[in-house]
Amino acid sequence: MASPKSPTRPTQQNPEPQFHDFLPAMAGNLGGEGLIGELCNGFELLMDRERGVITFESLRRNAAAVLGLGDLTDDDVRSMIDEGDFDCDGALNQMEFCVLMFRLSPDLMEASRCLVTEVIEEEFGDCTRRH
């Protein structure tokens, strides 16, 4: 996210960079367990070592140091935490982080939707045949 004050803010001359969703390729290459393992490694890079969760402070610090995202505003960082904080404790645990990464991947979400739809159709199909 580019902030209004950021020199990288999208303009006509400097359009917003295209988003490349690499998670489906990673899933294809690594398999399900491998992808989850890599997401867990990413979580550990961003987490607060003492608390074992990603906090506002740890994301602010590590996003700049590890990911090169030093131009994020406090609002950007807070929004990232809020987006995945299902238990409303102000931090992301490992499960929340992994779920958030899946939610932010349009291709993985579509594949998951198709898989769930297929399973539901199979279950209801079996159920309607029995009655």
Salt bridges, closest charged atoms under 4 A:
ASP74 OD1 - ARG60 NH2 2.67
GLU83 OE2 - ARG103 NH2 2.68
GLU110 OE2 - ARG113 NH2 2.56
ASP126 OD1 - ARG129 NH1 3.10
